[in-house]
Amino acid sequence: MNSQIKSRRMKRGDEAKVSEFISIVFNEYVAPGFSQDGIDEFMKYIKPDTIQSQLKENHFGFIATLGRDILGIIEVCNNNHIALFFVDGRFQRKGIGKKLLQKALELCSKNDSNFSNISVNATPNSIREPGTFFTNCTNRNFPTENYYS
């Protein structure tokens, strides 16, 4: 990952930029495979006030940035489910998603010494290459060993 790209924990005040970022990436890469009802439902889920409420309760997230621009985001729910995971298309395949995933898994492990699996519901078009972490992962649990230090 480029040394100018930083990753950090999502914090209060990030919600509007995170929501806008997710909306842009979702509309470009994911929305074409959804019905309008599905798109509308997802847009409700990523509203800034919804993100803020989730972060106060049982969610945490990390963002990757280059200057003021968000390049990627991961949000985990209940310490065992990847709720949101997006990387700007121009920066995919550069290690940003991997770094965000590693940070999230490290925090899950720190939060729960028995942590060993995480689930994700991924759209088919989010899978880029056979053999990657998310291959064929719609509604699946994954062992987390070897994905964090």
Disulfide bonds with the S-S distance in Angstrom:
none
